[in-house]
Every structure is written in structure tokens, then in C-alpha cells.
Amino acid sequence: MSVNDTLTYYKYRYKMSLKTKENNLLKILQKTGLNYNEALVYFALLKTGPKGSIVKELTHALPIQRTNIYSILHKLIKVGCVKESGFAEKSKNATIYIATDPLTYLKQLINIKQKEFENIKRIQETYSEVLQSIFLEGLEYPYDDIASILKPYLRPLIENGWKIKSYIERNETLIFYYKVYDCMLFTKKAKILKDCSFHMFLFEYSIEDDENALIFFSQGLKRKTKEMKSYFFDIKEFELIDDSVELFGKSFPIFNMKVKVKDIKNSNYFLKNSHTFKEIETLSSNGFYEIGKAVILPIKNKIFYLWAESDIILKELIEPIIKLEYNRSVK
């Protein structure tokens, strides 16, 4: 090997060794919370020392677009590892950026992380039991905070131990104008569908007499129910069988909610609640298992949409509606 070849070889080895060292340092900088490009810009400024660099020079030195370098520098200034240091007169007064020295940057970072840790510790001490209770039992929405129009329908349920788990109020203007009151209720009587639905759609006219609108809403509610329950139960095949119920000489549509027995047996929900589905083991895997019912009650200028796991619970949901709207009891 000639002298030139030897020099070339060692230069190559030195260059590769330096590249490996830089890559290792970039990985270390990323562990401080910087992404790869941010670490690349900060490291480039570290190498320029106290004299710093302008964006034009960084653009030539780094495989990053000029516009992206500006946004990265702003982010690095925000986190405290880069700062502005005057202007370069020979480069049309371009802003000079310098790296915060590593000792200062890392000390600042430690102080920030310590404060974050202290805040999380305070949250743990103050809120962990509340959050754990919500995780295990769900959130209870205050009865006093729901719209006054709903209170007469829900008061008998609350007095009987029901809880309001969520409440949404919104206006809809697509095709029809109406107001939506959307509640998810919880009753300890339920075993499978522990969240029971109470939806009220309020219109400015008698929706009960609009046959086309009722067909439209029935189809939409059926589709929405199928989507929600399929997601909740991690079930592949979910069926809503059309049926009806007679109340005061009127027929109201009902959806019987059924799932394939084999899908229940393979679902995570079933595995966690296998004690609830004891009779499943005796049924054919190709058969369907009814897990609840949904009913649509168009009454005057309102549509009530309810779902629950059994006739008994559904009846309890319907009772206050019938009493208020027809001044009668459900039989």
C-alpha cells in the first residue's frame, strides 16, 4: 500500500468514526425531547459555538428545506436550546442564531421535568381516586345541569337510582331543523347493555304526522345504533330486527338487537363478562342472541329514541314519557 493510499484509508476511517460519533450524539439529543431534524439543527449550531450561524449557512450544511429550518428554530427558541444573537451585517442583516450552551440547556430541561413531575404527583394525590372511580363506575352527570325540558322525563328515573352518564345538547339544521337532547343513562338493573340511551329530538312542528320524516329518522337511527353497538361490543355481525310495540292503540317501531352467538364467544367483552352470558354456552354458535331493544316514539313535536337490554328496563324508560305526553301509565 502506497503512502497516499494509507493516508486516504485513515482519512476515511477518521471520517466514518466522526460520523458515527455525531450520529450517537444526535440520538442522545433526541432523548431530551427533540425530534431528528430539531436535534440536527441544534447540533449544527453547537458546532459553530458562540459565533452562531444564519439560516442560509444552515440550509447549505443540512438536508432540510429553508422554510422548515425557520420553523424548527422557532421551536428550539421556545424550548430554550437556541437563541437569537444580533444580525450579520455582511449577509443583509440576517438573524444570527446560537445554541444555548449544553450545560445551561440541560439544567433548564431538568428544572422543567422536575416541575412536570411535581405537577403529576399533585394530580395523583388529589385526583387519582376520582379518576379511578370514573374508570370503574363511569362519570355521573349532574341532574341540575340538564335542560329543564328533560327533567320531568328523567326525574322518576333518578329517584329510582338511575344515573346520567353523559349529556349532549345540540341543534341540527341538515334537511330538518330540530334540537337534540342526548343522554346516556346507567341502571344497576342492566347486565349487558349497562348504558341505556335516552334521546329526545324536538321539532317546530308535529313530526308525528310527517310520515316521510319518520321513515328518514327511523333509518338513520337504525344505522347509528348498529354502528355504535358494533363498536362497543367488538362484534363482527350485529343485526337489528324490525318489530313493533302497541301503546294506546298506536304501533311504534322497535329494533330487536341481536348478535351472533359465535361472535359473542370470541369477543373481549364476553370474556370479561362471561358470568352474564351463562346461557350462551347452551346455544348454537350459528344462532343469534338478543342483547337488547331500541324503540322510537314519535309523539307530537318530539321523537323519543330509547334503547335498553330488556322489556322491563325499557318500560321504566317509557313510563315517564307516556305519563307526561298522554297522562297515562304503561301497562
SVG drawing of the C-alpha trace seen along z (x, -y; Angstrom):
<svg xmlns="http://www.w3.org/2000/svg" viewBox="-106 -45 110 71">
<polyline fill="none" stroke="black" stroke-width="0.4" points="0.0,0.0 1.4,-3.4 1.7,-6.4 -1.2,-8.1 -3.4,-5.0 -2.5,-4.8 -3.5,-8.5 -6.7,-8.0 -7.6,-5.0 -7.0,-6.7 -8.9,-9.8 -11.8,-7.6 -11.6,-5.8 -11.5,-9.1 -14.4,-10.5 -16.5,-7.4 -15.6,-7.4 -16.6,-11.1 -19.9,-10.4 -20.7,-7.5 -19.9,-9.8 -22.2,-12.5 -25.0,-10.1 -24.7,-8.8 -24.8,-12.4 -27.9,-13.1 -29.6,-10.1 -28.7,-11.4 -30.1,-14.9 -33.4,-13.2 -33.7,-11.7 -34.0,-15.2 -37.3,-15.6 -36.1,-16.9 -37.1,-15.1 -34.4,-14.2 -34.4,-17.4 -34.5,-19.6 -31.5,-17.7 -29.8,-18.1 -30.2,-21.9 -29.2,-22.2 -26.1,-20.1 -25.2,-22.2 -25.3,-25.3 -23.4,-23.6 -20.6,-23.0 -20.5,-26.7 -20.0,-27.6 -20.6,-31.2 -20.3,-32.8 -23.6,-31.0 -24.9,-30.8 -27.6,-32.3 -30.3,-30.3 -28.5,-30.5 -25.5,-28.7 -27.7,-26.1 -29.5,-25.5 -26.2,-24.7 -25.0,-22.5 -28.2,-20.5 -30.5,-18.3 -33.5,-20.4 -35.5,-22.9 -35.1,-26.6 -38.7,-27.2 -38.6,-24.1 -35.4,-25.4 -37.2,-28.6 -40.0,-26.7 -37.5,-24.4 -35.5,-27.4 -38.7,-29.0 -39.5,-25.7 -35.9,-25.4 -36.1,-29.0 -39.3,-28.2 -37.8,-25.1 -34.7,-27.1 -31.9,-25.5 -31.4,-28.2 -31.5,-32.0 -31.1,-34.9 -27.8,-36.9 -27.9,-40.0 -27.6,-40.4 -24.9,-39.5 -24.1,-42.8 -22.3,-41.1 -25.4,-39.0 -28.1,-41.7 -28.6,-41.8 -29.8,-38.1 -30.5,-37.0 -27.7,-35.1 -28.8,-32.0 -26.6,-30.4 -27.1,-27.3 -27.7,-27.6 -24.7,-26.0 -25.4,-22.4 -24.9,-22.8 -27.5,-25.6 -29.9,-23.8 -29.8,-20.5 -30.1,-22.3 -33.2,-24.1 -34.6,-20.9 -34.1,-19.1 -35.9,-22.0 -38.8,-21.8 -39.1,-18.0 -38.9,-18.3 -41.8,-20.8 -43.8,-18.5 -43.1,-15.5 -44.3,-17.6 -47.5,-18.6 -48.2,-14.9 -47.5,-14.0 -50.0,-16.6 -52.6,-15.3 -52.0,-11.7 -52.5,-12.8 -55.6,-14.9 -57.4,-13.2 -56.3,-9.6 -59.3,-8.3 -61.8,-10.4 -60.4,-9.3 -60.3,-5.6 -63.9,-5.8 -64.9,-7.2 -62.9,-4.4 -64.7,-1.7 -68.2,-3.2 -68.4,-5.9 -69.0,-9.6 -72.2,-10.8 -73.6,-14.0 -75.3,-16.4 -79.1,-16.3 -79.3,-20.1 -77.2,-20.7 -79.5,-19.1 -82.1,-21.2 -85.3,-21.9 -87.4,-20.3 -85.8,-16.9 -86.1,-16.9 -89.7,-15.7 -88.9,-12.7 -85.7,-11.8 -86.7,-12.7 -88.6,-9.5 -85.5,-7.5 -83.1,-9.5 -85.3,-9.0 -85.2,-5.2 -81.4,-5.1 -80.6,-5.8 -77.5,-7.9 -76.8,-10.3 -73.5,-9.2 -73.3,-11.8 -75.4,-14.6 -75.2,-16.5 -77.4,-19.2 -77.1,-20.4 -79.0,-22.0 -79.3,-20.2 -80.1,-22.1 -79.4,-19.5 -82.6,-18.7 -84.7,-19.3 -84.3,-21.8 -84.5,-20.3 -82.9,-20.2 -81.3,-17.1 -81.0,-16.1 -78.8,-13.1 -78.4,-11.3 -76.7,-8.0 -78.2,-6.6 -76.9,-3.9 -79.1,-1.5 -77.8,1.2 -80.6,3.5 -78.8,3.9 -76.3,6.7 -75.2,6.5 -76.2,3.0 -75.3,1.1 -75.5,-2.2 -79.1,-2.9 -80.0,-5.6 -82.5,-8.4 -82.6,-10.7 -85.2,-13.4 -85.5,-15.2 -87.5,-18.4 -89.1,-19.9 -91.0,-23.1 -94.0,-21.2 -95.8,-17.9 -93.3,-15.4 -95.7,-12.6 -97.8,-13.5 -94.9,-13.6 -94.6,-10.0 -91.7,-10.7 -89.7,-12.4 -90.3,-9.4 -89.1,-6.9 -85.9,-9.1 -85.3,-9.3 -86.0,-5.6 -83.5,-4.5 -80.9,-7.0 -81.3,-5.8 -81.2,-2.2 -77.9,-2.8 -76.4,-4.8 -77.4,-2.2 -75.8,0.6 -72.5,-1.4 -72.4,-2.2 -73.2,1.2 -70.8,2.9 -68.0,0.7 -68.9,1.1 -69.2,4.9 -66.3,5.7 -68.8,7.8 -68.5,8.5 -72.1,9.3 -74.8,7.2 -78.4,7.4 -81.3,5.1 -84.6,6.9 -87.6,4.7 -90.5,5.2 -93.3,3.0 -95.0,2.4 -98.6,1.4 -99.2,-1.5 -102.6,-3.2 -103.9,-1.9 -100.8,-3.0 -98.0,-1.0 -94.4,-2.2 -91.3,-0.7 -88.8,1.4 -85.4,2.8 -84.5,6.1 -80.7,6.0 -79.1,9.4 -75.6,10.7 -74.2,14.0 -73.6,16.4 -70.1,17.3 -69.1,13.7 -70.1,13.1 -68.0,16.1 -65.0,14.6 -65.4,11.0 -63.3,9.4 -66.4,8.0 -67.9,11.5 -64.7,12.8 -64.8,10.1 -68.5,10.6 -68.8,14.3 -70.9,14.7 -73.6,12.5 -73.9,14.8 -74.2,18.2 -76.9,19.5 -74.7,18.7 -72.9,22.0 -76.1,24.0 -76.9,22.1 -75.9,23.0 -72.9,21.0 -74.7,20.1 -77.7,18.7 -78.4,15.1 -78.6,13.8 -80.8,10.9 -78.9,8.3 -81.5,5.5 -84.2,3.4 -84.5,-0.1 -87.8,-1.9 -88.8,-5.0 -91.7,-7.1 -92.9,-9.9 -95.2,-12.0 -96.5,-15.4 -93.4,-17.6 -90.9,-15.1 -89.2,-11.9 -88.0,-9.8 -85.4,-7.2 -84.6,-4.7 -82.6,-1.6 -82.1,0.9 -81.3,4.6 -84.8,5.8 -88.5,5.1 -88.6,4.3 -85.9,1.6 -87.3,0.2 -90.7,0.0 -89.2,-2.0 -87.7,-4.4 -91.0,-4.8 -93.3,-5.2 -92.5,-8.9 -92.8,-9.8 -96.3,-8.3 -97.4,-9.8 -96.3,-13.3 -97.4,-13.1 -100.7,-11.1 -101.3,-11.4 -101.5,-7.6 -99.4,-4.7 -97.7,-2.0 -99.3,1.4"/>
</svg>
